[in-house]
Every structure is written in C-alpha cells, then in structure tokens.
C-alpha cells in the first residue's frame, strides 16, 4: 500500500461573509496574528508527512501563490537590516514543501476542485484539507487521518460529534459499529435530529484513494445548481467499497464564521507568552467577564 505524500487544498471559492475584506484579499490569506490560514493548512499537511501540496485556486487568489514564492527584494532588505529571524521565517516558506497550483476557471463546488487534481494525483492516495477547519490539538487532524488510513487502507472521513440542535447543519454519517474507526453505512443530508440517532457530522478533512475520481466522473447532478458534490461520490463509493470515518480529537475553529475566526485569533494570541498577560488584562479591563 502506498503512503500519503500528497495533499490537495481547495481554495477557489468566493467568500461573501467577510466582504469587503475579501474583495481584494483571499479569505485563505487572512492572518491569524502573523500567519495566514493557508499557511496553517500547509503546515498541517507537512507535519503529516506530505511532501507535495496541490492548491486549487482561481484568478483572484494570486496572493496565495506569492506567499509561498520567494521575494528577493524583501529577503535582501531583511538581510541588510540584520533582521535574520524574519529572514529565516520568510525563506523557510520556500522550503516547506513542493507547492503546485491548479486553476479553476470558475469557483465551482468541491467535486470540481478535487477532479482537477486527477493528473497530478494519478494512482496515489491523498490527503484533502479544506480551508475552513483549523484545529488545536497536539496531534493534528491530518496526522490522525493518516494514522487511521494506515490501519484500514480505505478512504477516511473526518468526523466530529454535534449537538441535537446542530444536526440539521451537517451531513451526518450513520454506522452500527462502536470502534475507534467506523465503517460508513449511510450518508444523510442535513437531517432533522428526529430522523437519525447519529450525531456524527462530516468535516471537510479526508484521506481519499484515487478511485474517487472515477466516482466523481460517474456522479449525476441532483442539485438545483446542476452540480454534484463530493459527498455524492462518497455515497456511490460506499455502495461498492468500504469507506470509513474517524471521530477526530481536536478543538475546532470554523473560519467560515466571523465569530469563530475571532475565537481562533484569541486562542492563538493566548499562546504567545510575550503578550498573553497584557491581552488577558485588557479583556478583564473591559468588564465583560
């Protein structure tokens, strides 16, 4: 069985929730203190032993490509200014991994982003990390997924437990098993809490095998917009082959939401010892806690 060395990061959506900021700046490049969300995802893939990162972008996402490219003028200025710590940080971005880009002509759904990487993935299993889930846990979600894959050698879907009130916001995975890694028996599209006993929600982090491309091409559009979804290909795959899900261990921050993005930033600030005390004192001074 082949090891996971490639990671696909779809990043071609237009994000309206953060307008007007996203008019010129890709949402994936929003800084969490001094590190863009995209860099956090690339690092997560690298720490999970991926050497090749495939980022699916489109024309308004050039800043992502520039971030992982060299900047000779900046490096020269930092060198001449003796700012060697900053220089080391900037140059390190060029060596994180072999980062390549696939362009989407239009910001279509997840199935199209994955399908466009087919010739680069070829016959290898691969990690998929969507931009909107950032985790805080000693062992990253990507590392947990890779470990699970090396036990089962099947596609692995990341999952988390949700409350009764949140069930209708997610794709829900059903199973009759009670183990660490579960076999998916059914996918439910945003069901009501009364329609299923399962509270296992699908999260956009996966290990996929190359046969997913065949199922993506085979999927028939069933949505009003005429497009398929990655989850539709999962359902086809499940009927013919085994697909598992892993109940992930993590503290999750959903950067889709303004509130959760702010929580992520505060969480990261509180890890910085040089400012943790001052930030805590400031929050207390607001008399809101």
N, C-alpha and C positions, 0 to 999 in steps of 0.2 A: 504494500500500500504506500502511496506517495504522501510525503509530509506536506504541511501547509507552508508555502513560501510566498504566496501572492495574496494581496488584499485589494478589494475593489471598494472605493468610497464614492458613491453617487453624490454629486454636488451641483446639479444643473437646474434646481428649482428656482422659481422667483418667489420671494418671501414678502408678502404684503403686511404682515403683522408688525413688522419693525420699520415700516415707512415713516418718515422719509429717509432714514439712515441707509436702508438697503437700495435706494435709488442708484447710488454710486458704489457702495461698499458691499461686497458679498456677505451675506449673513454668516457664512462659514469662516469669515475672517474677523468677526467681532472678537475683540481681545478679552480674555479672562485675565484681568490685570495686565500682564505683558505678553501673554501667549494666546494666539488665535485658536479658536475652536478646532480648525482644520489641523493645526499642528498637534493638538492634543490627540486627535484621532490617528494621525500618522504615527505618533509615538506609541500609542496603544498597540497598533499593528506591529511595529518594530519590536516592542517588548514581548510580543507573542511569536517572535522568530520569523516574521515576514521580511523578505529582502526586496520584494518588488511591490510597489504601491501603484495602483491604477486609479486615477481620479477622473471621474466623468464630469466634464464641465460644459459650459457653453459660452457664448461671446462676451457676456457681462462679467465673467469670473476670472479675468486675466490676473487679478491681484493674487489669486491662489498660486498660479504658475510662477509669478515673480517672487513670491515668498520663499519658495524652495530653490530658487535660482541664485547664482552668485551676483553680487553687486560690487563691482571692482571699486567704484568711486567711494562708496561707503566704507569698504574694508581698508582702502588706502588712508582715508581720513582718520579712522579709528586707530590705525597703526601709527600714524604720525602724531596723534594726540596721546599716545601711550595708553589708550583705553583697551588694554589687552583682554580684559574679561569680556567686554562687549564684542570684541573682535572674535574671540573664541566661540561665543554664542552664535554669532552670525554665520561664521564659516562652518560651524557644526551642522547647520541646516542643510548644507550642500551634500553632506555625507551620511545623513540619516538612513537613506535607502535609495534604490533606483526608482525614482518617481517619474511616471509617464502619464500622459493625458489623452483622453478620448473626448472628442467634442460631440455634443448633441446639437443638431441643427435647431431643435425646438425643445423646450423644457417639458418633456412628456413624463409619464409615470415611471415607477421603479422598474417595471419589466423591460422597458426600452433601454434604460441605463445599464442594466445587467447584460442584456443581449448584445450591446455594442462592444462588450469586452471579450466576446467569444473567441476571436482570433488571437487575442493575447493570452487568454487562459488556456486555450487548446484542450488538453486532456488532464488537467490538474485540478484537484480540489482547491477551494479558495475561501478566504475569509471575506465577509461583507460587513462594513461598518457604515451605517447611515449617520449623518452629521448631528441629529437632534438628541442623541442619548449620550450623556457623559457620566461616567461612573467614578465613584470614590471608594476604592477598596484595595487592600494590599495586593490581591491577585486580580488583575483586570478581567473584564468580561471576555475580551479576546483570548486571554490565556486560559480561562475556564472553558471556553468553547473548544479551543484546540485540544485541551486535555480530554474533553468528552469525546471529541471526534476520534482520538487515538484509542479510545476504548471500544467504540462502536463502528467506526469507519463508515458512517452513514451521514447524510445531511443532518445538521444540528440547528435547531431554532432556539434563540434566546427567549426566555420567558420569565415573568415575574407575577407575583400574587397581587390581585387588585381587590378592592372592597366591592360590596354589592352595588354601591352607587356608581362605581366606575366601569362595571362590566360592559355596559352598552357603548362605551367609548373605544373598545378594542376588539380585535379578532381574538376569539377565545379558543384554546386548544383543549380538547377532551381526551381523556385516557382512563383506563380501568386499572392501570398499574400504580404501584406505590414504591418507586425506587428513586435513586438519585437522577437517573436519566430515563425519560419516559418515551414510550412509543406513541406517536400521534395517531389517534383513531378517528378524529373528526375535527374539522375547522368550522367555526361558527362566526358569521359576520356580524359583529356588534349586537349580540343577542340581548334580550332583557334578562335581568337577574333571575326571573322566574322560569326562563326557558332552558337553563342549564345549571348543574350543580358545580361546574368547574369555575374557578376564579383564576385560571392560568392564562395570562394575557401575552400575546405575541409582541415582542420587542424587536426593533429593526437592527439586530445584530445576528449574523448567521455564519455557519460553515456550509458551503454548497459544493456539490460534486458536479463535474462537467456535463452530466446528463440533464441538468436543469435547463440547458439551452434548448434541447430537443422539446422539452415540455413547454417552454416559453413560446417556441415557434408553433407548437401544436394548440396552444390555448386559443379559445374562441372568445372574442369580446362579448361581455354580458352587461357592461355598464352603459349608462346613458351617454357618456362622452365617447363611446366607441372604442375604448381602450381596455386592455386586460390589466391585471395586477399580478405581481409576483406571487401573491397568496393563491391565485387561481392555478398557477403552475404547481405550487405545493400540493394542492388538492389532487391534481392529476397524478403527480408523482406518488402520493400516499396510496392511491388505489392500486398501484403496481409494484411499488418498492417500499422499503422501510424508511421512515423519516422520524427522527427523534427530537425531543426538546429537553432543554436543560433549565431547571429552576436556578436562575443565576443568584449569586451572592453579591450584593452591592448596595451602595447608597446612590440612588439615581437622580440625575438632574436632567430635566427635559428642556433643552434650549429652544424648543418651539415656542415656549411661553415667556413673556416678559418677566413675570414674577419668578419663574424657576431659573431664568438666566441670571437674575439679580441674586437669587439664593446661591447659585453656583459661584458667582463672583465673591460674595461674602464668605462662603465656605473656603475658597482659595486664599482670600485675604487673611483669614484667621490661622492659616498655616504659616504665614510669614512672621516669624518671631520678631523681626525688626519693627513691625507696625501693629502686631496683634494687640498689644496693651493699649496703644493710643486709639485704635479703632474701637475696642471694647469700651473704653472710657467715653468716647464720643457718642456711641449708641446709648450708653447709660445716661449721658447728659441730655438726651432728647426726651427723657421721661416717658418712653414708650414701652419700657419693660420693667 
